[in-house]
Amino acid sequence: MKDIVLINAAGEDKPGVTSAITQVLDRYQAAVLDIGQAVIHDNLTLGLLVGFEQGAVNQDDLLQEIRAAVIDLSIQVRFTRIDAQSYEQWVNHQGKARYIVTLLAREVTAGQIADLTQVTVKHGLNIDNINRLSGRIPLNGLDQRSSACVEFSVRGEPANREALRADFMELSTQHEVDIAFQRDTVYRRNRRLVCFDMDSTLIEAEVIDELAKAAGVGEQVAEITELAMRGELDFNESFTRRMALLKGLDENVLADIAANLRITEGAEKLISSLKHLGYKTAILSGGFQYFGEYLQKRLGVDYVFANQLDIVDGKVTGEVKGEVVNGQRKAELLKLLAEKEGITVEQTIAVGDGANDLPMLSAAGLGIAFRAKPLVKASAEQAISTLGLDAILYLMGFRERDRIV
């Protein structure tokens, strides 16, 4: 048996606080059972749970000695004696499931956190740690492209995950934020391949709609595209109907359309960061290979799989060469790329916005609906609607400082 003490130290963050306290504890031959530290606005909170041989230490003397060691550092120290039963209950909690709740917003408010934490309590989850993953924001630094992220590590098993998810979705709508809930596993920061849809995901357009405008059939094609994206029309059927309307389009328009494509907010920062961190990236698109290869060169993507336009005598024939890249094919390609890279599907991430992305979102270790249609957002495990694509790094557990600007 041991005598157990929780030591809390708080004050201005200065070098040497932890060293001063642990040097005293070392003289008393203390075992460190747990340790944690947080610094907010240069204010330090340090906690140590320590154990001594039962009856071997005069704890009042120890407290006075620690206080004397940090008096010049302006640190306040508090002791709490922990009984053995309480300690054993704490140890037994370590086997419980752990989840990560991620709050994403342009600006985090107290009301958002209050409502989010009420939901965790309602569903029997206990918060162990809270961390800010986003960078420090100057008072005059908020704008339409600002991003903020707070991550909560929670312990426990919700009785009804669907009910919990529904509550989080309601909060997301109420506060115009995104809330992600995922199990904390070894794969979270060990994923190695990220696969993206292209149209309305990496770029802020549906290329086939842009081609249709150039062909003078924009309204007809856009109507079919919308039906397909909402899941109201089979992708293969919609694709065939749209392609037929493009017959006779001059291939010279392709370069102009590619040059004017708008890259989605955060896409360049995300992919450059992923490359720096050693990830492979892929475009798996029901769009067209020409534009996928254009983005590949511009962004530095590793793989591109999309539909190959059939062009004869400088004119689009209204057909494609080879197998159509539909939803099922995207899921197959994701698995094939994982095999090629020597990783498991649990180590993959898929990102998309349309109904034809759902198969690959379901197949991936982490599926993310990005600024997606309602059907897709409701069906996908995770969704991001309020921030740019680089917010995916937060879901992966990376901080702002891990990014490449």
GIUR-V790122 format. One record per run of one state. SS is the DSSP state (H for helix, E for strand, - for the rest). FROM is the first residue (numbers start at 1). LEN is the number of residues. If there is no record, write none. Layout:
SS & FROM & LEN
SS & FROM & LEN
//
This chain:
- & 1 & 1
E & 2 & 11
- & 13 & 4
H & 17 & 11
- & 28 & 3
E & 31 & 10
- & 41 & 2
E & 43 & 11
- & 54 & 5
H & 59 & 15
- & 74 & 1
E & 75 & 8
- & 83 & 1
H & 84 & 12
- & 96 & 2
E & 98 & 8
- & 106 & 4
H & 110 & 13
- & 123 & 3
E & 126 & 7
- & 133 & 15
E & 148 & 8
- & 156 & 5
H & 161 & 15
- & 176 & 2
E & 178 & 6
- & 184 & 9
E & 193 & 4
- & 197 & 2
E & 199 & 1
- & 200 & 3
E & 203 & 1
- & 204 & 3
H & 207 & 9
- & 216 & 2
H & 218 & 12
- & 230 & 5
H & 235 & 11
- & 246 & 4
E & 250 & 1
- & 251 & 2
H & 253 & 7
- & 260 & 3
E & 263 & 1
- & 264 & 3
H & 267 & 10
- & 277 & 3
E & 280 & 9
H & 289 & 11
- & 300 & 3
E & 303 & 10
- & 313 & 2
E & 315 & 7
- & 322 & 5
H & 327 & 14
- & 341 & 4
H & 345 & 3
E & 348 & 5
- & 353 & 2
H & 355 & 9
- & 364 & 2
E & 366 & 5
- & 371 & 3
H & 374 & 6
- & 380 & 2
E & 382 & 3
- & 385 & 4
H & 389 & 7
- & 396 & 4
H & 400 & 3
- & 403 & 3
//
